[in-house]
């Protein structure tokens, strides 16, 4: 593994795949890997990919920070979070294209929060999620203090964080943390179905939906309505909208071009 990159990146047919690649450590990430991930995510936001898939090699998604060489009290953690970890989460959320988290095995700590930053989360039945920070005397970072109260409510979010419990895929589904749970043998097939659906869809509208949902999380109803009105203009004037209406009238499947 020493000679292999800790992050694998491919870009084919409009699909960008970003894979954590230290399977012998359940894809735990060190600081250098986190820095590389930020670079890749920022590059992806600018390239011509249409759909992004975030996953892990081997039998895990990402088991959080690699503590094998951790030195408690060493280094400026605030500076690292501000410079690397937090911008990565923001870049994933602000990226106009859809991000799919393909989750199998462990997705804990910052690994869980990378998954939470995605737009679609598809989990195998063996997936395990955890906010384990408190077990080593830390608070959660990577955005879970923002995401989880909105997704599962304050009481459950607080309980999960202070207990550091590992939950299985079924519990994650009950909490609506994942879009679906499928057997591991079907995971890639379901991911491919989502990729096909997203790649052939109205990408301009998808980008607007993502921006509007993110905006609506922290603004009033009136502000959200105004954001919808402004954002709708670009969609209304697009080739995609004209194609969508024409396809509807002709009773055929539309061929969107993202323009």
C-alpha positions in Angstrom: 0.0 0.0 0.0 2.9 2.3 0.6 3.4 2.9 -3.2 -0.3 3.4 -3.9 -2.1 6.7 -3.6 -4.3 7.1 -0.5 -6.9 8.7 -2.8 -7.8 7.2 -6.1 -9.4 9.5 -8.7 -10.9 8.6 -12.0 -12.9 10.7 -14.5 -14.7 8.7 -17.3 -17.8 9.4 -19.3 -18.8 12.3 -17.1 -18.4 10.4 -13.9 -15.9 11.5 -11.3 -15.0 8.7 -8.8 -13.1 9.6 -5.6 -12.0 6.6 -3.6 -10.4 6.5 -0.2 -7.6 4.0 -0.6 -6.1 2.6 2.6 -8.3 -0.5 2.9 -5.9 -2.1 5.5 -6.8 0.8 7.8 -10.5 0.9 6.8 -9.6 3.9 4.7 -8.8 6.1 7.7 -7.5 9.5 6.5 -4.3 11.3 7.5 -3.8 15.0 7.1 -2.1 14.6 3.7 -5.1 12.6 2.4 -7.5 15.3 3.7 -5.5 17.9 1.9 -5.5 15.9 -1.3 -9.2 15.4 -1.0 -9.8 19.1 -0.8 -7.8 19.7 -3.9 -9.7 17.0 -5.8 -13.1 18.2 -4.7 -12.2 21.8 -5.7 -10.9 20.5 -9.1 -14.1 18.5 -9.5 -16.3 21.5 -9.0 -14.6 23.2 -12.0 -14.2 20.2 -14.4 -16.7 18.8 -16.9 -17.9 15.9 -14.8 -21.6 15.5 -14.4 -21.9 13.2 -11.4 -19.5 12.5 -8.5 -19.2 9.3 -6.6 -17.4 9.2 -3.2 -16.5 5.8 -1.9 -13.9 3.6 -0.3 -11.7 0.7 -1.3 -11.9 -2.7 0.3 -14.6 -3.3 2.9 -15.1 0.2 4.3 -16.1 3.7 3.3 -13.9 5.7 5.6 -13.2 5.0 9.3 -12.4 8.6 10.1 -9.1 10.2 11.1 -6.0 7.9 11.1 -5.0 7.9 14.8 -2.0 5.6 14.3 0.4 8.5 14.4 -1.7 11.1 16.2 0.0 13.3 18.8 -2.6 14.8 21.1 -2.0 18.4 21.7 0.4 18.7 18.8 -0.3 21.0 15.9 -3.0 23.7 15.4 -6.2 21.7 15.0 -8.2 24.9 14.5 -6.0 26.0 11.6 -6.3 22.6 10.0 -10.0 22.5 10.3 -10.4 26.0 8.9 -7.9 25.4 6.1 -8.7 21.8 5.0 -11.5 19.9 6.6 -14.2 22.6 6.7 -13.5 23.9 3.2 -13.9 20.3 1.9 -17.3 19.9 3.4 -18.4 23.3 2.1 -17.0 22.5 -1.4 -19.0 19.2 -1.5 -22.2 21.1 -0.5 -21.7 24.0 -2.8 -20.7 21.9 -5.8 -23.4 22.3 -8.5 -23.2 18.7 -9.6 -24.8 15.9 -7.6 -22.6 13.9 -5.2 -23.3 10.2 -4.4 -21.8 8.6 -1.3 -21.5 4.9 -2.0 -21.3 3.6 1.6 -20.2 0.1 2.6 -18.6 -1.0 5.9 -17.5 1.7 8.3 -18.4 5.4 7.8 -17.4 6.9 11.1 -16.0 10.2 12.4 -15.0 12.5 9.6 -15.8 9.6 7.2 -19.4 9.7 8.3 -19.5 13.4 7.8 -18.0 13.2 4.3 -21.0 11.0 3.5 -23.4 13.4 5.2 -22.1 16.2 2.9 -23.1 14.2 -0.2 -26.5 14.6 -1.9 -27.4 11.0 -2.2 -26.3 8.3 0.2 -26.6 4.6 -0.9 -25.6 2.1 1.7 -25.1 -1.6 1.7 -26.6 -3.7 4.5 -23.2 -4.0 6.1 -22.7 -0.2 6.4 -22.0 1.2 9.8 -22.2 4.9 10.8 -20.8 6.6 13.9 -20.1 9.9 15.5 -17.3 8.5 17.6 -15.5 11.7 18.5 -16.5 11.8 22.1 -15.0 8.4 22.7 -11.5 10.0 22.3 -12.4 13.3 24.0 -13.3 15.4 21.0 -16.4 17.1 19.7 -17.7 16.2 16.2 -16.2 18.3 13.3 -16.8 18.0 9.6 -20.2 19.6 9.8 -22.2 17.0 11.7 -23.3 19.6 14.3 -25.0 21.4 11.4 -26.3 18.4 9.4 -27.6 16.1 12.1 -29.9 18.4 14.1 -31.6 19.2 10.8 -31.8 15.6 9.7 -32.7 13.7 12.9 -33.4 16.5 15.4 -31.4 17.8 18.4 -32.3 15.1 20.9 -31.2 12.2 18.7 -28.1 14.1 17.4 -27.0 14.9 21.0 -27.6 11.3 22.1 -25.7 9.9 19.2 -22.7 12.2 19.6 -22.3 11.8 23.4 -22.7 8.0 23.3 -20.4 7.6 20.2 -22.7 4.7 19.2 -22.2 2.8 15.9 -25.5 2.4 14.1 -26.2 -0.1 11.4 -27.6 0.6 7.9 -31.2 -0.2 9.0 -31.0 2.4 11.8 -29.5 4.9 9.4 -32.5 4.3 7.1 -35.0 4.7 9.9 -33.4 8.0 10.7 -33.5 9.0 7.0 -29.7 9.4 6.9 -29.5 7.3 3.7 -31.6 7.2 0.6 -31.7 3.4 0.4 -30.1 0.2 1.8 -29.3 -2.7 -0.5 -27.3 -5.9 -0.3 -23.6 -5.5 -0.9 -23.9 -7.6 -4.1 -26.4 -5.0 -5.5 -24.7 -1.9 -4.3 -22.8 -1.1 -7.5 -25.8 -1.8 -9.7 -28.0 0.6 -7.7 -25.2 3.3 -7.7 -25.0 2.9 -11.5 -28.8 3.3 -11.8 -28.5 6.6 -9.9 -25.6 7.7 -12.0 -27.6 7.0 -15.2 -30.6 8.8 -13.8 -28.6 11.9 -12.8 -26.4 12.0 -15.8 -29.3 12.0 -18.2 -31.4 14.4 -16.2 -31.8 18.2 -16.2 -28.4 19.1 -14.7 -29.1 22.8 -14.7 -32.3 22.2 -12.6 -30.4 19.7 -10.4 -27.9 22.4 -9.6 -30.6 24.9 -8.8 -32.4 22.4 -6.6 -29.1 21.9 -4.6 -28.5 25.6 -4.2 -32.1 26.3 -3.2 -32.2 23.5 -0.6 -28.9 24.6 0.9 -30.1 28.2 1.0 -33.5 27.2 2.5 -31.8 25.5 5.5 -30.7 28.8 7.0 -33.2 31.4 5.7 -36.8 32.4 6.2 -39.6 31.2 4.1 -39.9 34.6 2.4 -36.2 34.6 1.6 -36.4 31.0 0.3 -39.3 32.0 -2.0 -37.3 34.9 -3.3 -34.3 32.6 -3.9 -36.6 30.3 -5.8 -37.9 33.1 -8.0 -34.4 34.3 -8.9 -33.0 30.8 -9.5 -36.0 29.8 -11.6 -35.2 32.4 -14.1 -32.0 30.6 -15.4 -34.0 27.3 -15.7 -37.0 29.0 -17.4 -34.7 30.5 -20.0 -32.7 27.4 -20.6 -32.6 25.0 -23.6 -33.4 22.2 -21.1 -36.7 23.8 -20.2 -37.6 24.2 -23.9 -36.6 20.6 -24.5 -38.6 19.4 -21.5 -41.8 21.1 -22.6 -41.3 19.9 -26.2 -40.7 16.3 -25.0 -43.8 16.5 -22.8 -45.9 17.7 -25.7 -44.5 15.0 -28.0 -44.9 12.4 -25.3 -41.3 11.3 -25.4 -38.3 11.2 -23.0 -36.5 14.6 -23.0 -32.8 14.8 -24.0 -31.3 17.4 -21.6 -28.0 19.0 -22.4 -27.4 21.0 -19.2 -27.8 24.3 -21.1 
